[in-house]
């Protein structure tokens, strides 16, 4: 297994449509921050900065990552052939071996049969380039349907990016999701969660937690994943860190969660697998 960090662990530092820091974190800084953690794998997902880079800028980014011993993976949302072609070209430039794919995005809501055709059409080019499409279990499709989709596509270049918390929204507890999707796993998003009551007593909600501080049985998850690891399974730390009272508090909390989660994951992986790579 390879332990990595996902760009969504830098969500607030980068900025979103509703939260803009005064000095947004750029990809070169993210690479250096990942290296400073002692981490050698970074998955850059849904990055507007990345898709606007020229070929020269991509080569410079690849060089910076290589200088800091950080291997790159990518991620995008919205399943279309054009988008998968675009990200394959970027992956080749960056020497990335995985493109994580969320099937849906604003304005793109393909039916299952359409997704199957898109993945089938794209699979051979990805296989030829040595890049895997890892379809993420997100909020809209139950795991059994995702498993059926991967079986229909039937390509070694198409598998699953297994997120340990997303499918709770689809009425699945994590171990149900993991047991269903583990045979197809090519990538993992490892994040923790808590359930908390509403302050007014009207129901409850799912919230994030630093890895090891929530309800996820990390040891049980890793035990299942080890049985499906081909020796290069990327285990990517993500987090649902909430907004703080102000920008400084938010960025500080996000950084603390990221550091705590990476340390916890490193300890758990090293405890069970002497061959783990940070």
Backbone as CSV, one residue per row, in Angstrom:
resi,resn,N_x,N_y,N_z,CA_x,CA_y,CA_z,C_x,C_y,C_z
1,UNK,0.837,-1.203,0.000,0.000,0.000,0.000,0.871,1.252,0.000
2,UNK,0.373,2.292,-0.662,1.041,3.586,-0.668,0.135,4.588,0.029
3,UNK,0.624,5.211,1.075,-0.167,6.186,1.812,-0.010,7.554,1.170
4,UNK,-1.133,8.200,0.889,-1.097,9.503,0.248,-2.053,10.495,0.868
5,UNK,-1.991,11.711,0.352,-2.872,12.802,0.757,-3.667,13.236,-0.468
6,UNK,-4.939,13.542,-0.274,-5.759,14.063,-1.352,-5.883,15.576,-1.264
7,UNK,-6.084,16.214,-2.392,-6.204,17.672,-2.387,-7.425,18.140,-1.604
8,UNK,-8.406,17.247,-1.392,-9.548,17.632,-0.564,-9.188,17.706,0.921
9,UNK,-7.997,17.263,1.285,-7.495,17.505,2.639,-6.930,18.915,2.755
10,UNK,-6.868,19.634,1.616,-6.448,21.041,1.567,-7.608,21.916,1.075
11,UNK,-8.826,21.436,1.227,-10.009,22.090,0.636,-10.072,23.578,0.949
12,UNK,-10.004,23.953,2.223,-10.193,25.347,2.606,-8.969,26.181,2.265
13,UNK,-7.789,25.599,2.326,-6.576,26.338,1.966,-6.580,26.708,0.487
14,UNK,-7.114,25.814,-0.360,-7.225,26.093,-1.794,-8.351,27.086,-2.060
15,UNK,-9.467,26.891,-1.366,-10.636,27.742,-1.548,-11.725,27.049,-2.336
16,UNK,-12.948,27.464,-2.106,-14.116,26.922,-2.789,-14.956,28.092,-3.306
17,UNK,-16.083,27.765,-3.908,-16.954,28.829,-4.417,-17.530,29.688,-3.300
18,UNK,-17.557,29.160,-2.083,-18.133,29.901,-0.954,-17.114,30.314,0.094
19,UNK,-15.870,29.861,-0.044,-14.822,30.198,0.926,-13.542,30.501,0.160
20,UNK,-13.125,31.755,0.181,-11.926,32.172,-0.537,-10.897,32.745,0.433
21,UNK,-9.814,32.003,0.685,-8.764,32.560,1.547,-8.053,33.714,0.857
22,UNK,-7.420,34.566,1.652,-6.723,35.728,1.086,-5.610,35.299,0.147
23,UNK,-4.915,34.215,0.499,-3.835,33.694,-0.337,-4.085,32.209,-0.595
24,UNK,-4.850,31.866,-1.614,-5.164,30.462,-1.881,-3.911,29.633,-2.102
25,UNK,-3.936,28.413,-1.581,-2.820,27.489,-1.757,-2.761,27.029,-3.211
26,UNK,-1.589,27.123,-3.825,-1.396,26.687,-5.201,-0.772,25.299,-5.231
27,UNK,-0.844,24.648,-6.374,-0.387,23.262,-6.471,1.092,23.074,-6.110
28,UNK,1.996,23.944,-6.532,3.380,23.761,-6.087,3.521,23.763,-4.572
29,UNK,2.769,24.637,-3.909,2.811,24.682,-2.443,2.202,23.421,-1.846
30,UNK,1.168,22.883,-2.493,0.554,21.649,-2.018,1.543,20.485,-2.113
31,UNK,2.284,20.433,-3.194,3.294,19.386,-3.349,4.345,19.500,-2.246
32,UNK,4.826,20.703,-1.999,5.849,20.882,-0.967,5.300,20.602,0.421
33,UNK,4.034,20.963,0.658,3.419,20.655,1.944,3.244,19.162,2.153
34,UNK,2.912,18.448,1.079,2.780,16.994,1.147,4.129,16.358,1.475
35,UNK,5.173,16.828,0.809,6.515,16.309,1.076,6.950,16.605,2.508
36,UNK,6.580,17.782,3.019,6.958,18.156,4.379,6.337,17.226,5.420
37,UNK,5.198,16.633,5.084,4.576,15.652,5.977,5.327,14.327,5.991
38,UNK,6.220,14.137,5.005,6.853,12.841,4.825,6.038,11.927,3.948
39,UNK,5.123,12.513,3.152,4.209,11.763,2.307,4.712,11.796,0.860
40,UNK,4.632,10.672,0.167,5.182,10.576,-1.186,4.121,10.386,-2.269
41,UNK,2.852,10.624,-1.929,1.772,10.465,-2.904,0.737,11.556,-2.685
42,UNK,0.401,12.276,-3.758,-0.600,13.337,-3.709,-1.600,13.127,-4.830
43,UNK,-2.882,13.088,-4.476,-3.933,12.992,-5.483,-4.588,14.361,-5.645
44,UNK,-4.444,14.936,-6.841,-4.993,16.260,-7.145,-6.327,16.067,-7.854
45,UNK,-7.408,16.439,-7.195,-8.746,16.178,-7.737,-9.512,17.471,-7.944
46,UNK,-10.196,17.554,-9.088,-11.120,18.655,-9.375,-10.448,20.017,-9.204
47,UNK,-9.258,20.140,-9.748,-8.459,21.358,-9.603,-8.589,22.228,-10.842
48,UNK,-9.167,23.423,-10.684,-9.250,24.362,-11.797,-7.857,24.816,-12.224
49,UNK,-6.961,24.940,-11.260,-5.592,25.346,-11.576,-4.936,24.333,-12.510
50,UNK,-5.134,23.058,-12.248,-4.483,22.012,-13.036,-4.926,22.047,-14.497
51,UNK,-6.226,22.144,-14.725,-6.727,22.031,-16.103,-6.430,23.270,-16.940
52,UNK,-6.010,24.368,-16.318,-5.653,25.563,-17.083,-4.151,25.632,-17.365
53,UNK,-3.376,24.672,-16.884,-1.932,24.689,-17.085,-1.570,24.323,-18.520
54,UNK,-0.546,24.985,-19.028,0.006,24.632,-20.334,0.847,23.364,-20.190
55,UNK,1.225,22.804,-21.323,2.074,21.615,-21.292,3.399,21.905,-20.589
56,UNK,3.949,23.089,-20.825,5.197,23.483,-20.157,5.001,23.560,-18.651
57,UNK,3.894,24.147,-18.219,3.625,24.247,-16.780,3.419,22.876,-16.153
58,UNK,2.775,21.966,-16.881,2.600,20.607,-16.367,3.942,19.922,-16.194
59,UNK,4.844,20.112,-17.148,6.172,19.515,-17.029,6.925,20.099,-15.835
60,UNK,6.763,21.386,-15.599,7.401,22.015,-14.438,6.830,21.463,-13.138
61,UNK,5.505,21.253,-13.113,4.878,20.688,-11.923,5.370,19.260,-11.685
62,UNK,5.467,18.479,-12.759,5.988,17.116,-12.655,7.419,17.125,-12.129
63,UNK,8.226,18.059,-12.600,9.602,18.153,-12.133,9.684,18.514,-10.661
64,UNK,8.831,19.440,-10.237,8.809,19.818,-8.824,8.425,18.628,-7.958
65,UNK,7.404,17.888,-8.394,6.985,16.706,-7.641,8.111,15.683,-7.570
66,UNK,8.791,15.454,-8.679,9.895,14.494,-8.688,11.021,14.947,-7.765
67,UNK,11.315,16.246,-7.762,12.367,16.776,-6.891,12.052,16.552,-5.423
68,UNK,10.755,16.523,-5.092,10.329,16.335,-3.695,9.877,14.900,-3.417
69,UNK,10.128,14.002,-4.376,9.783,12.576,-4.216,8.291,12.383,-3.949
70,UNK,7.469,13.150,-4.666,6.015,13.045,-4.537,5.445,12.539,-5.862
71,UNK,4.817,11.373,-5.824,4.132,10.825,-6.989,2.736,11.435,-7.061
72,UNK,2.273,11.711,-8.276,0.987,12.387,-8.455,-0.078,11.444,-9.012
73,UNK,-1.291,11.633,-8.533,-2.488,11.046,-9.116,-3.476,12.178,-9.358
74,UNK,-4.501,11.895,-10.157,-5.447,12.937,-10.539,-6.878,12.528,-10.199
75,UNK,-7.782,13.504,-10.318,-9.202,13.215,-10.129,-10.050,14.235,-10.847
76,UNK,-11.181,13.789,-11.381,-12.116,14.683,-12.041,-13.543,14.225,-11.753
77,UNK,-14.495,15.086,-12.078,-15.909,14.774,-11.875,-16.684,15.042,-13.160
78,UNK,-17.629,14.145,-13.456,-18.445,14.266,-14.656,-17.942,13.345,-15.742
79,UNK,-18.643,12.220,-15.946,-18.181,11.203,-16.893,-18.571,11.571,-18.314
80,UNK,-17.590,12.006,-19.082,-17.744,12.191,-20.524,-16.460,11.697,-21.183
81,UNK,-16.555,11.295,-22.419,-15.364,10.835,-23.144,-14.360,11.968,-23.279
82,UNK,-14.829,13.168,-23.607,-13.921,14.307,-23.762,-13.155,14.586,-22.474
83,UNK,-13.863,14.538,-21.355,-13.191,14.832,-20.078,-12.167,13.746,-19.744
84,UNK,-12.513,12.509,-19.984,-11.566,11.434,-19.721,-10.358,11.534,-20.648
85,UNK,-10.567,11.935,-21.884,-9.440,12.148,-22.794,-8.538,13.276,-22.294
86,UNK,-9.153,14.354,-21.843,-8.380,15.483,-21.328,-7.518,15.063,-20.148
87,UNK,-8.113,14.314,-19.234,-7.367,13.927,-18.038,-6.331,12.847,-18.320
88,UNK,-6.559,12.036,-19.335,-5.528,11.074,-19.716,-4.293,11.813,-20.224
89,UNK,-4.503,12.846,-21.027,-3.371,13.628,-21.528,-2.605,14.279,-20.375
90,UNK,-3.328,14.812,-19.393,-2.672,15.425,-18.234,-1.938,14.358,-17.432
91,UNK,-2.569,13.200,-17.234,-1.940,12.112,-16.481,-0.637,11.685,-17.134
92,UNK,-0.614,11.604,-18.444,0.610,11.212,-19.148,1.702,12.253,-18.918
93,UNK,1.352,13.525,-18.981,2.338,14.582,-18.751,2.901,14.529,-17.326
94,UNK,2.044,14.212,-16.369,2.456,14.214,-14.959,2.930,12.847,-14.470
95,UNK,2.899,11.847,-15.364,3.261,10.473,-15.006,2.393,9.959,-13.861
96,UNK,1.123,10.335,-13.904,0.142,9.864,-12.916,-0.417,8.527,-13.361
97,UNK,-0.656,7.632,-12.421,-1.134,6.293,-12.769,-2.613,6.086,-12.481
98,UNK,-3.270,7.060,-11.854,-4.693,6.949,-11.517,-5.406,8.251,-11.840
99,UNK,-6.578,8.133,-12.444,-7.516,9.246,-12.556,-8.792,8.835,-11.838
100,UNK,-9.021,9.423,-10.676,-10.252,9.161,-9.937,-11.404,9.862,-10.648
101,UNK,-12.531,9.163,-10.789,-13.671,9.707,-11.516,-14.928,9.649,-10.665
102,UNK,-15.511,10.810,-10.376,-16.874,10.893,-9.853,-17.787,10.991,-11.066
103,UNK,-18.776,10.119,-11.158,-19.575,10.020,-12.377,-20.396,11.271,-12.650
104,UNK,-20.896,11.907,-11.609,-21.800,13.044,-11.773,-21.088,14.348,-11.412
105,UNK,-21.534,15.407,-12.024,-21.082,16.759,-11.691,-22.172,17.715,-12.157
106,UNK,-22.112,18.984,-11.769,-23.140,19.925,-12.237,-23.264,19.910,-13.760
107,UNK,-24.466,19.629,-14.237,-24.715,19.588,-15.664,-24.417,18.256,-16.328
108,UNK,-23.835,17.315,-15.588,-23.525,15.993,-16.140,-24.126,14.945,-15.213
109,UNK,-25.150,14.258,-15.696,-25.865,13.271,-14.885,-26.189,12.062,-15.756
110,UNK,-25.171,11.312,-16.158,-25.389,10.231,-17.125,-26.097,9.031,-16.514
111,UNK,-26.957,8.410,-17.305,-27.588,7.163,-16.891,-26.559,6.041,-16.894
112,UNK,-26.875,4.941,-16.197,-25.922,3.848,-16.040,-25.452,3.276,-17.371
113,UNK,-26.376,3.120,-18.327,-25.975,2.546,-19.610,-25.066,3.495,-20.379
114,UNK,-25.275,4.798,-20.210,-24.410,5.783,-20.862,-23.027,5.763,-20.238
115,UNK,-22.971,5.687,-18.914,-21.676,5.610,-18.229,-20.901,4.391,-18.685
116,UNK,-21.568,3.272,-18.821,-20.909,2.036,-19.253,-20.270,2.227,-20.626
117,UNK,-20.978,2.873,-21.537,-20.446,3.112,-22.882,-19.251,4.059,-22.831
118,UNK,-19.335,5.086,-22.001,-18.240,6.051,-21.877,-16.982,5.368,-21.349
119,UNK,-17.130,4.589,-20.293,-15.972,3.915,-19.709,-15.385,2.885,-20.667
120,UNK,-16.249,2.153,-21.338,-15.783,1.152,-22.300,-15.021,1.811,-23.438
121,UNK,-15.529,2.935,-23.907,-14.880,3.644,-25.012,-13.516,4.194,-24.604
122,UNK,-13.371,4.564,-23.335,-12.129,5.186,-22.867,-11.112,4.178,-22.354
123,UNK,-11.550,2.980,-22.026,-10.714,2.034,-21.289,-9.430,1.657,-22.016
124,UNK,-9.508,1.410,-23.318,-8.323,0.916,-24.021,-7.194,1.941,-24.043
125,UNK,-7.544,3.207,-24.263,-6.513,4.247,-24.273,-5.852,4.364,-22.909
126,UNK,-6.635,4.240,-21.846,-6.068,4.270,-20.494,-5.177,3.051,-20.267
127,UNK,-5.634,1.898,-20.685,-4.829,0.685,-20.520,-3.508,0.809,-21.267
128,UNK,-3.550,1.332,-22.484,-2.333,1.488,-23.282,-1.337,2.426,-22.607
129,UNK,-1.852,3.426,-21.877,-0.990,4.405,-21.214,-0.577,3.971,-19.808
130,UNK,-1.133,2.857,-19.327,-0.810,2.407,-17.972,-1.452,3.242,-16.889
131,UNK,-2.620,3.812,-17.193,-3.353,4.654,-16.250,-4.695,3.994,-15.943
132,UNK,-5.100,4.042,-14.683,-6.357,3.443,-14.248,-7.425,4.507,-14.034
133,UNK,-8.629,4.249,-14.529,-9.809,5.044,-14.161,-10.383,4.412,-12.896
134,UNK,-10.410,5.172,-11.813,-10.942,4.671,-10.543,-12.245,5.403,-10.238
135,UNK,-13.363,4.731,-10.435,-14.689,5.334,-10.250,-15.013,5.381,-8.762
136,UNK,-15.295,6.567,-8.271,-15.527,6.741,-6.834,-16.984,6.492,-6.463
137,UNK,-17.202,5.768,-5.369,-18.536,5.691,-4.786,-18.837,7.031,-4.130
138,UNK,-19.789,7.733,-4.709,-20.090,9.073,-4.212,-21.450,9.037,-3.535
139,UNK,-22.293,10.023,-3.781,-23.533,10.156,-3.015,-24.772,9.669,-3.747
140,UNK,-24.658,9.295,-5.022,-25.850,9.071,-5.831,-26.051,7.640,-6.298
141,UNK,-25.031,6.797,-6.229,-25.162,5.442,-6.755,-24.760,4.414,-5.700
142,UNK,-25.652,3.500,-5.323,-25.313,2.463,-4.350,-24.166,1.588,-4.834
143,UNK,-23.474,0.993,-3.896,-22.268,0.232,-4.219,-22.545,-0.963,-5.120
144,UNK,-23.678,-1.630,-4.940,-23.960,-2.791,-5.768,-24.100,-2.405,-7.231
145,UNK,-24.686,-1.241,-7.504,-24.791,-0.772,-8.885,-23.423,-0.424,-9.453
146,UNK,-22.558,0.147,-8.613,-21.197,0.454,-9.066,-20.440,-0.832,-9.394
147,UNK,-20.585,-1.835,-8.534,-19.923,-3.112,-8.790,-20.398,-3.714,-10.111
148,UNK,-21.699,-3.643,-10.362,-22.243,-4.159,-11.617,-21.696,-3.389,-12.812
149,UNK,-21.549,-2.086,-12.669,-20.999,-1.261,-13.735,-19.574,-1.687,-14.080
150,UNK,-18.747,-1.886,-13.054,-17.355,-2.280,-13.296,-17.297,-3.648,-13.971
151,UNK,-18.173,-4.543,-13.575,-18.199,-5.869,-14.204,-18.629,-5.776,-15.667
152,UNK,-19.573,-4.895,-15.971,-20.008,-4.735,-17.365,-18.894,-4.158,-18.234
153,UNK,-18.166,-3.197,-17.728,-17.069,-2.605,-18.491,-15.964,-3.631,-18.712
154,UNK,-15.658,-4.395,-17.661,-14.759,-5.540,-17.754,-13.416,-5.165,-18.382
155,UNK,-12.743,-4.197,-17.772,-11.420,-3.779,-18.233,-10.473,-3.671,-17.049
156,UNK,-9.237,-4.136,-17.188,-8.271,-3.977,-16.096,-7.914,-2.518,-15.835
157,UNK,-8.273,-1.632,-16.771,-7.975,-0.213,-16.605,-9.086,0.547,-15.903
158,UNK,-10.164,-0.135,-15.517,-11.295,0.515,-14.859,-11.621,-0.221,-13.564
159,UNK,-11.562,0.494,-12.460,-11.882,-0.095,-11.164,-12.566,0.926,-10.276
160,UNK,-12.420,0.736,-8.982,-13.139,1.553,-7.997,-12.170,2.366,-7.154
161,UNK,-12.531,3.629,-6.919,-11.929,4.429,-5.855,-12.879,4.327,-4.672
162,UNK,-12.471,3.588,-3.666,-13.360,3.221,-2.566,-13.263,4.264,-1.445
163,UNK,-14.312,5.063,-1.303,-14.375,6.053,-0.233,-15.051,5.434,0.986
164,UNK,-14.447,5.630,2.148,-14.916,4.930,3.348,-16.109,5.586,4.027
165,UNK,-16.558,6.754,3.559,-17.675,7.430,4.232,-18.778,7.889,3.292
166,UNK,-18.469,8.142,2.024,-19.455,8.739,1.118,-20.771,7.982,1.057
167,UNK,-20.705,6.653,1.022,-21.909,5.866,0.750,-22.863,5.776,1.927
168,UNK,-22.503,6.377,3.048,-23.479,6.503,4.138,-24.703,7.265,3.620
169,UNK,-24.467,8.207,2.699,-25.560,8.975,2.119,-26.488,8.068,1.302
170,UNK,-25.951,6.939,0.820,-26.760,5.963,0.076,-27.317,4.878,1.003
171,UNK,-27.340,5.138,2.314,-27.904,4.233,3.309,-27.047,2.970,3.492
172,UNK,-25.724,3.115,3.330,-24.812,1.999,3.549,-23.837,2.365,4.658
173,UNK,-23.611,1.465,5.590,-22.549,1.655,6.555,-21.220,1.270,5.909
174,UNK,-20.115,1.854,6.371,-18.840,1.671,5.673,-18.440,0.230,5.401
175,UNK,-18.603,-0.679,6.340,-18.134,-2.043,6.097,-18.971,-2.741,5.030
176,UNK,-20.227,-2.348,4.874,-21.043,-2.877,3.775,-20.485,-2.393,2.438
177,UNK,-20.186,-1.113,2.362,-19.605,-0.547,1.143,-18.283,-1.226,0.809
178,UNK,-17.439,-1.381,1.809,-16.103,-1.933,1.597,-16.171,-3.390,1.157
179,UNK,-17.027,-4.164,1.784,-17.125,-5.575,1.405,-17.655,-5.728,-0.022
180,UNK,-18.530,-4.817,-0.452,-19.091,-4.884,-1.804,-18.074,-4.467,-2.860
181,UNK,-17.311,-3.416,-2.582,-16.453,-2.814,-3.601,-14.987,-3.240,-3.532
182,UNK,-14.570,-3.860,-2.443,-13.155,-4.224,-2.297,-12.613,-5.079,-3.443
183,UNK,-13.393,-6.017,-4.016,-12.836,-6.810,-5.123,-12.460,-5.984,-6.356
184,UNK,-12.956,-4.756,-6.439,-12.712,-3.923,-7.613,-11.812,-2.728,-7.289
185,UNK,-11.262,-2.687,-6.092,-10.580,-1.486,-5.609,-9.264,-1.256,-6.353
186,UNK,-9.055,-0.001,-6.760,-7.796,0.429,-7.358,-7.228,1.636,-6.626
187,UNK,-8.037,2.205,-5.742,-7.667,3.419,-5.032,-8.597,3.544,-3.832
188,UNK,-8.145,4.186,-2.769,-8.945,4.307,-1.547,-8.929,5.758,-1.071
189,UNK,-10.098,6.248,-0.658,-10.186,7.510,0.063,-10.508,7.172,1.515
190,UNK,-9.541,7.395,2.383,-9.674,7.041,3.794,-10.039,8.286,4.584
191,UNK,-11.280,8.329,5.070,-11.682,9.445,5.919,-12.639,8.970,6.993
192,UNK,-12.657,9.708,8.087,-13.417,9.319,9.269,-14.625,10.238,9.434
193,UNK,-15.556,9.801,10.275,-16.810,10.532,10.436,-17.359,10.307,11.836
194,UNK,-18.276,11.177,12.217,-19.043,11.016,13.453,-20.512,11.233,13.145
195,UNK,-21.368,10.733,14.003,-22.793,11.058,13.967,-23.085,11.895,15.203
196,UNK,-23.732,13.041,14.991,-24.016,13.896,16.145,-25.465,14.371,16.093
197,UNK,-26.087,14.514,17.265,-27.477,14.982,17.302,-27.563,16.458,16.961
198,UNK,-28.675,16.842,16.373,-28.936,18.254,16.117,-29.045,18.981,17.453
199,UNK,-28.484,20.199,17.575,-28.522,20.914,18.872,-29.931,21.184,19.386
200,UNK,-30.930,21.216,18.477,-32.304,21.430,18.907,-33.071,20.115,19.059
201,UNK,-32.368,18.997,18.901,-33.002,17.701,19.094,-33.871,17.238,17.944
202,UNK,-33.709,17.866,16.767,-34.524,17.464,15.613,-33.660,16.656,14.646
203,UNK,-33.414,15.419,15.005,-32.611,14.548,14.163,-31.125,14.665,14.448
204,UNK,-30.324,14.376,13.447,-28.885,14.412,13.596,-28.233,14.572,12.245
205,UNK,-26.905,14.457,12.214,-26.184,14.649,10.962,-24.863,13.905,10.998
206,UNK,-24.300,13.676,9.796,-22.984,13.078,9.637,-21.979,14.213,9.524
207,UNK,-20.925,14.161,10.315,-19.879,15.182,10.250,-18.525,14.495,10.186
208,UNK,-17.520,15.228,9.761,-16.180,14.674,9.671,-15.480,14.610,11.016
209,UNK,-14.403,13.836,11.034,-13.555,13.724,12.215,-12.139,13.421,11.750
210,UNK,-11.130,13.854,12.505,-9.770,13.423,12.169,-9.691,11.899,12.218
211,UNK,-8.898,11.330,11.356,-8.784,9.880,11.289,-8.394,9.324,12.665
212,UNK,-9.187,8.366,13.134,-8.940,7.775,14.448,-9.778,8.364,15.557
213,UNK,-10.393,9.532,15.305,-11.236,10.171,16.317,-12.718,9.951,16.065
214,UNK,-13.064,9.268,14.980,-14.461,9.065,14.640,-14.892,7.629,14.799
215,UNK,-15.905,7.229,14.035,-16.525,5.913,14.175,-15.954,4.860,13.236
216,UNK,-15.135,5.281,12.258,-14.602,4.329,11.295,-13.646,3.348,11.963
217,UNK,-13.866,2.060,11.730,-12.963,1.025,12.238,-11.811,0.888,11.247
218,UNK,-10.786,1.705,11.423,-9.697,1.777,10.449,-8.968,0.447,10.337
219,UNK,-8.746,-0.224,11.442,-8.054,-1.514,11.389,-8.837,-2.532,10.566
220,UNK,-10.159,-2.556,10.744,-10.993,-3.492,9.990,-10.980,-3.150,8.499
221,UNK,-11.026,-1.856,8.187,-10.969,-1.431,6.791,-9.669,-1.882,6.146
222,UNK,-8.559,-1.625,6.804,-7.256,-1.968,6.244,-7.084,-3.481,6.123
223,UNK,-7.658,-4.217,7.054,-7.562,-5.681,6.978,-8.225,-6.200,5.707
224,UNK,-9.379,-5.641,5.359,-10.056,-6.054,4.128,-9.239,-5.633,2.906
225,UNK,-8.744,-4.405,2.914,-8.033,-3.880,1.754,-6.738,-4.630,1.479
226,UNK,-6.079,-5.087,2.530,-4.829,-5.824,2.318,-5.049,-7.073,1.480
227,UNK,-6.222,-7.650,1.599,-6.510,-8.848,0.823,-6.707,-8.575,-0.657
228,UNK,-6.808,-7.284,-1.025,-7.024,-6.915,-2.432,-5.930,-5.990,-2.953
229,UNK,-4.860,-5.846,-2.196,-3.756,-4.974,-2.587,-2.806,-5.722,-3.511
230,UNK,-2.585,-5.149,-4.670,-1.651,-5.748,-5.628,-0.227,-5.254,-5.417
231,UNK,-0.017,-4.501,-4.348,1.298,-3.969,-4.040,1.435,-2.488,-4.300
232,UNK,0.445,-1.877,-4.975,0.536,-0.454,-5.304,-0.745,0.304,-4.974
233,UNK,-1.551,-0.231,-4.088,-2.839,0.396,-3.776,-2.613,1.731,-3.060
234,UNK,-3.101,2.816,-3.667,-2.986,4.124,-3.048,-4.086,4.328,-2.020
235,UNK,-3.702,4.608,-0.786,-4.643,4.901,0.299,-4.534,6.393,0.577
236,UNK,-5.532,7.141,0.123,-5.483,8.600,0.092,-6.288,9.170,1.254
237,UNK,-5.644,9.973,2.077,-6.341,10.601,3.199,-7.158,11.794,2.707
238,UNK,-8.442,11.756,3.005,-9.326,12.898,2.800,-9.963,13.258,4.143
239,UNK,-10.667,14.384,4.185,-11.309,14.755,5.444,-12.466,15.715,5.189
240,UNK,-13.465,15.581,6.053,-14.591,16.503,6.057,-14.389,17.483,7.208
241,UNK,-13.399,18.338,7.076,-13.124,19.313,8.134,-14.101,20.482,8.009
242,UNK,-14.762,20.871,9.098,-15.743,21.961,9.001,-15.076,23.328,8.926
243,UNK,-15.838,24.314,8.526,-15.366,25.694,8.596,-15.263,26.144,10.044
244,UNK,-14.249,26.947,10.321,-14.120,27.549,11.641,-14.768,28.917,11.685
245,UNK,-14.520,29.630,12.753,-15.161,30.937,12.951,-14.595,32.009,12.027
246,UNK,-13.369,31.816,11.547,-12.759,32.757,10.621,-11.723,32.020,9.779
247,UNK,-11.115,32.731,8.824,-10.178,32.077,7.910,-8.989,31.468,8.644
248,UNK,-8.397,32.202,9.543,-7.213,31.697,10.248,-7.539,30.434,11.035
249,UNK,-8.651,30.447,11.745,-9.056,29.278,12.528,-9.331,28.086,11.619
250,UNK,-9.991,28.332,10.495,-10.323,27.261,9.556,-9.071,26.596,8.996
251,UNK,-8.119,27.393,8.516,-6.900,26.843,7.920,-6.076,26.123,8.972
252,UNK,-6.009,26.675,10.167,-5.246,26.032,11.243,-5.850,24.680,11.611
253,UNK,-7.184,24.621,11.710,-7.843,23.356,12.045,-7.656,22.329,10.937
254,UNK,-7.801,22.761,9.685,-7.613,21.850,8.562,-6.199,21.274,8.547
255,UNK,-5.224,22.106,8.818,-3.831,21.644,8.862,-3.614,20.647,9.992
256,UNK,-4.176,20.943,11.144,-4.030,20.039,12.294,-4.678,18.685,12.008
257,UNK,-5.868,18.691,11.432,-6.552,17.436,11.073,-5.704,16.632,10.089
258,UNK,-5.173,17.317,9.077,-4.381,16.633,8.049,-3.153,15.966,8.659
259,UNK,-2.463,16.694,9.507,-1.258,16.145,10.143,-1.609,14.983,11.070
260,UNK,-2.667,15.145,11.855,-3.085,14.081,12.768,-3.511,12.838,12.007
261,UNK,-4.272,13.028,10.947,-4.760,11.888,10.172,-3.621,11.148,9.483
262,UNK,-2.645,11.886,8.937,-1.515,11.237,8.287,-0.701,10.424,9.292
263,UNK,-0.474,10.985,10.468,0.272,10.258,11.492,-0.469,8.999,11.915
264,UNK,-1.776,9.109,12.136,-2.563,7.948,12.560,-2.537,6.867,11.491
265,UNK,-2.752,7.271,10.229,-2.762,6.288,9.141,-1.402,5.630,8.988
266,UNK,-0.335,6.395,9.120,1.015,5.826,9.024,1.223,4.759,10.083
267,UNK,0.776,5.045,11.291,0.938,4.084,12.389,0.136,2.815,12.136
268,UNK,-1.103,2.972,11.680,-1.949,1.803,11.438,-1.401,0.955,10.290
269,UNK,-0.961,1.603,9.233,-0.443,0.855,8.095,0.866,0.152,8.445
270,UNK,1.738,0.833,9.140,3.012,0.220,9.511,2.827,-0.906,10.511
271,UNK,1.776,-0.820,11.316,1.529,-1.876,12.298,1.124,-3.171,11.635
272,UNK,0.475,-3.067,10.456,-0.024,-4.276,9.820,0.665,-4.686,8.560
273,UNK,1.577,-3.826,8.033,2.179,-4.128,6.740,3.565,-3.498,6.688
274,UNK,4.580,-4.302,6.843,5.945,-3.797,6.877,6.378,-3.257,5.513
275,UNK,5.595,-3.540,4.477,5.945,-3.076,3.140,5.284,-1.780,2.743
276,UNK,4.586,-1.134,3.672,3.885,0.105,3.335,4.891,1.187,2.960
277,UNK,4.478,2.021,1.979,5.287,3.161,1.593,4.558,4.429,1.949
278,UNK,5.211,5.357,2.708,4.532,6.595,3.055,4.476,7.536,1.878
